[in-house]
Amino acid sequence: MPATILVGAQWGDEGKGRAVDWLASSANIVARYSGGDNAGHTVFVRNQLFKLHLLPSGILHQQTLGLLGSGMVINPLRLVEELDQLAGMGVHITPERLAISTRAHIITPAHIALDGASEKALGSQAIGTTQRGIGPAYIDKASRRGIRAGEMADVENFAEALEAALERGSRALKNMALEPLPAHAQVAAYVHAAKRLSPYLRDTVQLINEALSRGGQVLCEGAQGTLLDLDHGSYPFVTSSSATAGGALTGLGFGPKYVERVVGVAKAFSTRVGGGPLPTELSGALGDRLRGTGENFWDEFGTTTGRPRRCGWLDGVMLRYAAAVNGLTELIVTKLDILTGFDELKIAVGYKVGGQRYDYPPATLAELEHAQPVYESFSGWRDDVRRARDFGDLPRAARDYVRRIGEICATPVRAVSVGPEREQLVLL
């Protein structure tokens, strides 16, 4: 059973890029299965900072084949830009190193314009999307009028399909009293990108199933987080795709018999970008301390948007829920080093809503918005943990904190990151 599925166990931004980079060292294929360039995975290798939005993080390992799966929505311009940026850093991704599913869907300029217009129209009720066109692209996919990546192989037909999509989008924008799209220039840019990307197009369903049947090691890389899942997140403050382990199977097109591990990634505290409930959110000095100033790339500001993240104590209730929804076999805890220097730490182990105790998140948004965390308190530590490489190197208080995380969600913690570098990882 050679497939490993990696998922975010919180609201995204958990440090999945670091985890994928670690797990990919023994993988043959690293495959993205959902979302688009709303994802932002950061990997720091040998004093080089790589910020990836569409390409799988594991592609930085030379032995891996990167795969963009059928469940994704892809902006061709962004993908070409990302390939060029990597080439400028000395990482050249040839068609032998990357496969794009012909079944993935294309994000058009109309999707991006409509995404921004929709958020603006919602005003104070805005969801807080990245405005990259993700939601409108999935709407067109579900409406059976989307453009699949495979159409880029025939640039003339691709151009016609794109022009039709832009005309449809312009009509929608006019109905919102907004300017139509400048179709001609945008079609030309997309056609140019299609020519660049057509050599990478593959039947990735056949490719991945053949690899799995031969015993190949496949790492399935999730985007966003479980609590932003379209079905299982705090709807409507969610993404437009499946961010759970089940999304790997549907987004890549293989069956559960191949799955060996389901690895969840969680920060040692909670963060969220955009609207929606964050029961353990901290304001004032404590929240600012967790967030950082933005001067360092590991501070809590979005990789994709640059927006400051909302921060709070670790939410064990949500983590317990994520472990159940995904069937997690293990956890990787990131950013333990950020908690160094706190006198006291807290983990939410339950909620109270209207006098009732909840050990799992309440099922409705209205109840969740009124949830009051029930906390357990822990002693902090002041020793610098960034040089730790074995669990015994960590201060006792840090070890107790990590052990309690695993107990709360009945899932063993297998690794803890103690800094941004690839080697700053403690294995349990």
Beta strands, then each sheet from edge to edge (+ up, - down):
strand 1: 3-8
strand 2: 29-32
strand 3: 41-45
strand 4: 48-52
strand 5: 65-68
strand 6: 73-74
strand 7: 98-101
strand 8: 105-106
strand 9: 201-202
strand 10: 218-221
strand 11: 259-267
strand 12: 270-272
strand 13: 310-312
strand 14: 314-315
strand 15: 330-334
strand 16: 344-353
strand 17: 356-358
strand 18: 372-379
strand 19: 413-417
strand 20: 425-427
sheet 1: 9+ 7+ 5+ 2+ 10+ 1+ 11+ 15+ 19+ 20-
sheet 2: 3+ 4-
sheet 3: 6+ 8+
sheet 4: 12+ 13-
sheet 5: 14+ 16+ 17-
sheet 6: 14+ 16+ 18-
end
